[in-house]
Amino acid sequence: MNRLILCSFVLLCLSCSTKNEDPVKAIASSEAEITSTEVNLPLNPLAFKEPYNPHSPYHLDLKIEHTETDAQQLVVFITLKGDAHFVSPHAKREFKGKFSMTIDESNMLTTEDHLIEVPQSVEEFDSHHLINGTVNWVRDNTTYKLPIQVISEKDFEVTGLIRFTIEPRCTLEEIPFKVHQKSGILTVELVGGC
């Protein structure tokens, strides 16, 4: 029955098409368009997607990603809503609410000290009386990558923290997460929601 419905649907799509194009090519090109427009979205099956909260000014997705050199990195994709923004970890001045992502010290894995930010924030002048100087505001959806190196082949669990002040709400966000290794597979999940 399912095959009959599927065949009917395909025939209907083919007969309704106004262009004379190969349906296989059309499907492949539409999949390529979707892939190219969602380059920054975490598509890895080892990703943790935070439940959507319509009242939050941002949304987080986390995943473990393998690089071209077979290294691993923890990736956080932040979707900002409305006029939400925060201070980049690459801001030159000190801010208490600057974005940070840390993993607790462990003999199971290590991290590098710097976060990779994509797209890179740009320094701008902010005349607000609490800033009154230059700052790197992150105003667009942004991906952060933290290179990690697994030291142990044993199963483990390590905790970490994502921390930043979300503006204009002016609240310090502290989002705990856990990195797990089980049977050689590394995964990540949020411990609490925002």
N, C-alpha and C positions, 0 to 999 in steps of 0.2 A: 504494500500500500504506500509506504514512504517513497519507494522508487517511482511509483506512478505519479505521485504528487510532485516529486523533484523533476521528473521528465516533463510534466505539464508546465511547471514553472519555467524551466529552461526554454521550452518551445514558445511560451508566451513572451518571454523576454526577447527572444530572437525575432518573433513576428512583430513586436512593438518597436523594435529598433528602427530609427529613421536613417541611420547611417548604414552603409554597406561595409561593415568592418568585421573582422574575425572576432567572435565572442571570447575566445581564449586570450587573444591579445588585449581585448578591452578589459577583461578581468585582471590580467597581469599588469596593465598600465595603471588601473585604479589602485591595485595593491601597492605599486611603486609610489604613487602619489601619497597614499596614506603613510607609508614608511618614511618618505622624505619630509613630510610635514610634522612627523612626531619624533624627530631625531632625538630630542632631549628627554622624551618620556621613557621611564624605566619599563622595558618590555621583557626583561629577563624573568624567567619563571621562578628564580630564587629571590624575587622582590617582595617587600612588604608594603602593601598599600593601606594607608591610613583610611579609616571610614570617613566618608565625606560629612563635614559639619557645615551647614549653610550659614551659621552664625560666626564662624571663625574667619578672621581676615586673611588666612593663609591655609595651605594644605601641604602635607609632607608625604613623600614616597621615598622609601629606602631600598637599596639593593646592594649586593656584592657583585662586583664586575671584574672580569678578567681583562687585562690589557693585552696589547699586541706582543709584549715581551713575557707573557704568561705570569705577570705579577697580578696581585689582587688589590682592589681598592673599594672602600666603602663609599657609596654614592647616595647623596640626598638631593632630591629634586623638590624645590619649593615653588609652589604656585601661589602667587599673590593675588588678592581680590581687592577690587576697588582701588583706593589710594594708599593701600598698605605698603610700607617700606621699612627697611632696617639698615643698620650700619654694616658695611662689608668688613670681613676680617682683614682686608688689605688697606683699610683706612690708616693713614700715617699717624694721626693723633690718637690719644688714648680715650676710649669711651667705655663706660661700664657695661653697656648693652651691646657691644660689638659681637657679631656672629662668631660662634666657636663650636667646634665638634671635637670632643675628646673621648678617649677610651681609657678606662682605668688601667693602671700598671699591671702587667701580667707577664708570667714567664711562658705564656702560650702564644702570644702575638705581640708585635710591636707596630708603631705607626711612625710616619714622618711628621715633622713639626708643622709643615705648611699645608694649607688647603688650596686646591685648584678650584678656581671660580670661573664658570662659563655661563653667560658672557662676563667678561671682566668688567667690574664696575669702574666708573670714571669719576675722578675727583672733581668736586664742584664747590662753589662758595655758598654757604648758607648763612643768612643774616639773622636767623632766629637768635634771641638773646641767650639761649642756653648753648648754642653752637658757636655763632659769630666767628666763623672761619671755614676752613676747607673740611670736607667730609666726603667719603665715598658712600652715597646712598644706593642701596639696591632697591630698584623700583620695578624691575621686570622679573618674570619667572626665571629662576637661576638654578644651576646644578653645581653642587659642591662635591669634590672628590678628595678623599683622604687615603693616600697609599698605605696599605697594611702588609705586613709580612707575617705569615703563620710560622711559628717556630716548632710547634708540636704536632705530631700526627694523632695524638690522643683526642678523645672527645672532651670538649670544654665549653664553658659559658663565661663570657666577659661582658661587663656592663660599660655603658658609655653615656654621654650627655650632649645634647644639642642645646645651645643657649644663645638667646638674642632678645633684644627689646624690639617689639613690633610697634611701629608708629602708624598713625597718629594716636593709637590707643594707649601708648606709653606703658605697656605691661611687659615685665620680664618673663619670657617664655623659657621654661626649663623642661626639656623633653627627654626622658631617659629611654635608652634602647639597650638591647642585648644582642651580642654576636655569639652565635652557637656554631660549634663544629661537631657533627655527628657522622660517624662512618666516613670521614674524609670530606664531607660536604659542609661548606660554610654558608650560613644563613644569618639574616638580621631581622629583628622585629622591634617595634615600639613597645615599651613597657606601659606607658600611660598615654592618654590622648590629650589633645589640646582643645 
